[in-house]
């Protein structure tokens, strides 16, 4: 696919949440063991797991042509060709490395779904939606803050699928400080064939390519390559209304791609703590991202 055409197409998709037309039915199947499955026709798109790990994750993620888009480790260990590094890199997840001094990136703290609040499901206009609430629990078992997460799953036709991950973090327990660290926050760990150091291509919205995209500000980042004989790609968008848009990216050659607006001292060489953000008790902050699989 022509890169310029891809860029314009995906920007259109980002700004038009109901763009495209599904050729098949999208549905939600609620299981008991491994989570909540999103199906496109009879094919698995992805599964939301809110019980088995220290934060909610989406795994597996299956792109067009039934192509696996994220790595298996550590959910499934021993997959040929996969590295066993960074066990906190679980497919698709959200978590920042310093919230009031606690790392919800390295899983020092837990993001636990709050079942006392509504867990909702909806399928309409060819979009499947799930909403839930979570508590951010520190290693001392005290709640640091809370959130509401809203996920939307799209079959956009023409071999394009998308996931929107919107999260509103509430300073419900007291003042919050999001710390200046490169470790965060909206992230995917790609299939090993979509690693730059394994021959995949990477580019951002400003035209920077390869490993040089790390730390740069960009509206989107795209990784593409050949997986199981199929030419596929993943693009991740920072919503124009997000904090410090266009965001900086913790995007590594080994397949980690993370939108992180807080790590300014690391990414841009600014003074220490330049990226800190304080949120007063009672206030909230919303982040919106889109993953496109093509």
C-alpha positions in Angstrom: 0.0 0.0 0.0 1.3 3.4 -1.0 2.6 5.2 2.2 1.0 8.6 1.3 -2.3 7.0 0.5 -2.1 5.1 3.8 -1.4 8.3 5.8 -4.4 10.1 4.3 -6.7 7.1 4.6 -5.8 6.5 8.3 -6.2 10.2 9.2 -9.7 10.0 7.7 -10.4 6.9 9.7 -9.2 8.6 12.9 -11.4 11.6 12.4 -14.5 9.6 11.4 -15.2 7.0 14.0 -17.9 5.3 11.9 -16.0 5.6 8.6 -15.9 2.4 6.5 -18.5 -0.3 6.1 -18.3 -3.7 7.6 -18.7 -6.5 5.2 -19.3 -9.0 8.1 -21.1 -8.9 11.4 -19.0 -7.8 14.5 -20.1 -9.2 17.8 -19.0 -9.7 21.5 -18.8 -13.1 23.1 -18.6 -13.0 26.9 -16.6 -16.0 28.2 -15.9 -17.1 31.7 -12.2 -18.0 31.6 -10.0 -16.0 29.3 -12.0 -12.9 28.8 -14.3 -11.2 26.3 -14.0 -12.1 22.7 -14.6 -9.7 19.8 -15.5 -11.6 16.6 -15.7 -10.4 13.0 -18.1 -13.0 11.5 -16.8 -16.3 12.8 -13.2 -15.0 13.1 -11.6 -13.9 16.3 -10.4 -10.2 16.2 -9.2 -9.8 19.7 -10.0 -10.7 23.3 -10.2 -8.4 26.3 -8.7 -10.0 29.4 -9.6 -8.1 32.6 -9.0 -10.8 35.2 -5.9 -12.8 34.6 -3.2 -10.2 34.7 -2.2 -7.1 36.7 -4.0 -4.8 34.3 -6.5 -5.2 31.4 -5.0 -6.3 28.2 -6.1 -7.1 24.6 -4.7 -10.5 23.5 -4.5 -12.0 21.0 -4.9 -9.4 18.3 -5.7 -10.9 14.9 -5.4 -8.7 11.8 -6.7 -9.1 8.2 -6.1 -12.5 6.8 -6.1 -14.0 10.3 -2.6 -12.7 10.8 -1.4 -12.4 14.4 -0.3 -8.8 15.1 1.2 -9.0 18.6 3.6 -11.3 20.2 2.5 -14.2 22.4 5.0 -13.8 25.3 4.4 -13.9 28.2 0.8 -15.0 27.9 2.0 -18.0 25.9 5.6 -18.9 26.4 8.0 -20.7 24.2 6.8 -19.4 20.8 9.5 -20.0 18.2 11.3 -16.7 17.1 10.0 -14.7 20.1 12.1 -13.0 22.7 11.2 -13.6 26.3 12.2 -10.1 27.5 10.0 -7.5 29.2 7.2 -9.7 30.7 5.2 -6.6 31.4 4.9 -6.0 27.6 1.5 -7.8 27.2 0.2 -7.4 23.6 -1.9 -4.1 24.0 -2.2 -2.4 27.3 -2.3 1.0 29.0 -0.3 2.0 32.1 2.1 4.8 33.1 5.4 4.3 34.8 5.0 7.0 37.5 1.7 7.9 39.0 2.3 9.3 42.5 5.6 7.4 42.5 4.1 4.0 41.6 4.9 2.2 38.3 1.7 0.9 36.6 4.0 0.2 33.6 6.2 -2.4 35.3 3.2 -3.8 37.2 4.5 -2.6 40.6 0.9 -1.5 41.0 -2.2 -3.2 39.7 -5.1 -1.8 37.5 -8.0 -3.8 38.8 -11.5 -3.8 37.3 -14.1 -2.5 39.7 -17.0 -4.9 39.4 -19.1 -2.7 41.7 -19.5 -0.3 38.8 -21.2 -1.0 35.4 -19.4 -3.2 32.8 -21.3 -2.5 29.6 -21.4 -4.0 26.2 -23.0 -2.6 23.0 -22.9 -3.5 19.3 -24.4 -1.0 16.8 -23.5 0.6 13.5 -20.9 -2.1 12.9 -19.0 -1.1 16.1 -18.6 -3.2 19.2 -18.1 -1.3 22.4 -17.1 -2.2 25.9 -16.9 0.1 28.9 -15.5 -0.6 32.4 -14.1 1.1 35.5 -10.8 0.3 37.3 -8.9 1.1 40.5 -5.2 1.8 40.4 -3.9 -0.1 43.5 -0.4 0.5 44.8 1.9 -2.1 46.4 0.6 -1.0 49.8 -2.9 -2.0 48.6 -4.1 1.6 48.7 -6.0 3.0 45.8 -4.0 5.7 44.0 -6.7 6.8 41.5 -9.5 5.4 39.3 -10.4 5.3 35.7 -13.1 4.6 33.1 -12.0 2.8 30.0 -14.0 2.8 26.8 -13.0 0.4 24.0 -14.5 0.4 20.5 -13.8 -2.3 17.8 -14.2 -1.7 14.1 -14.3 -3.8 11.0 -13.7 -1.1 8.4 -13.7 -3.3 5.4 -11.0 -3.6 2.7 -8.8 -5.6 5.1 -8.7 -2.9 7.7 -9.6 -3.3 11.4 -9.3 -0.8 14.2 -9.4 -0.5 18.0 -10.1 2.7 19.9 -8.8 2.8 23.5 -10.2 5.8 25.4 -9.4 6.2 29.1 -10.4 8.9 31.6 -8.2 8.9 34.7 -9.8 10.4 37.8 -7.9 12.0 40.7 -10.5 10.4 43.0 -8.3 9.8 46.0 -6.3 12.9 46.1 -3.9 15.0 44.0 -2.0 13.0 41.3 1.4 13.5 39.7 2.1 11.8 36.4 5.9 11.6 36.4 8.4 12.4 33.7 9.5 8.9 32.6 9.9 7.2 29.2 8.1 4.1 30.6 4.5 4.6 29.4 1.8 4.6 28.5 -0.6 3.4 25.6 1.3 0.5 24.2 1.6 -2.4 21.9 4.3 -5.1 21.6 4.2 -6.2 18.0 4.6 -9.6 16.4 8.3 -10.4 16.1 8.2 -10.0 12.3 7.1 -6.4 12.9 10.3 -5.5 14.7 12.6 -2.9 13.1 15.6 -5.0 14.1 14.1 -7.9 12.2 13.6 -6.1 9.0 10.2 -4.4 9.4 9.7 -0.8 8.3 8.7 2.1 10.6 7.7 5.6 9.9 5.9 8.5 11.7 3.7 11.3 10.6 6.6 13.7 10.1 8.4 11.3 7.8 11.1 10.1 10.2 11.9 6.4 9.6 13.4 3.4 11.3 14.7 3.5 14.9 15.0 7.3 14.7 11.3 7.6 15.4 12.1 6.9 19.1 11.4 10.0 21.3 10.1 12.1 18.4 6.8 14.0 18.4 4.3 12.6 15.9 0.6 12.3 15.3 1.0 8.7 14.4 3.5 5.9 14.1 3.3 3.0 11.6 5.2 -0.4 11.6 4.8 -2.7 8.6 6.4 -5.9 7.3 5.7 -9.5 6.3 4.1 -11.8 8.8 3.5 -15.4 7.7 3.9 -14.4 4.1 1.4 -11.5 4.3 2.3 -7.8 4.0 0.6 -6.2 7.0 1.0 -3.1 9.2 0.0 -1.5 12.4 -0.6 2.3 12.8 -1.2 4.0 16.2 -2.8 7.4 16.4 -2.6 10.1 19.1 -6.0 11.9 19.1 -5.7 15.6 18.3 -7.3 16.6 21.6 -4.9 14.6 23.7 -2.5 16.2 26.1 0.6 17.6 24.4 -0.5 16.4 21.0 1.3 15.4 18.9 2.7 13.1 21.5 6.3 11.8 22.0 6.8 8.0 21.3 8.6 5.3 23.2 9.0 3.3 20.0 11.7 0.7 20.0 13.4 -1.3 17.3 12.4 -4.5 19.1 8.7 -4.0 18.6 7.5 -1.8 21.5 5.4 1.1 20.3 4.0 3.4 23.1 2.5 6.9 23.0 3.8 8.7 26.0 3.3 12.5 26.5 5.1 12.6 29.9 8.8 11.5 29.2 10.0 14.9 28.0 13.3 14.9 29.7 14.1 11.5 28.1 12.7 12.1 24.7 13.4 15.8 24.1 16.4 16.3 26.3 14.5 18.8 28.5 15.3 19.4 32.2 14.4 16.6 34.6 10.7 16.6 35.6 9.7 18.8 32.6 7.2 16.2 31.6 5.5 16.0 35.1 1.8 16.8 35.1 -0.2 17.5 38.3 -3.9 16.7 38.5 -5.8 18.2 41.5 -8.1 16.0 43.5 -11.5 15.7 41.8 -10.1 16.5 38.4 -9.8 14.1 35.5 -7.8 13.6 32.3 -8.8 11.8 29.1 -6.6 10.1 26.6 -7.8 8.7 23.3 -5.8 6.4 20.9 -6.6 4.4 17.8 -4.8 1.2 16.6 -5.3 0.4 12.9 -4.4 -3.1 11.5 -4.2 -3.3 7.7 
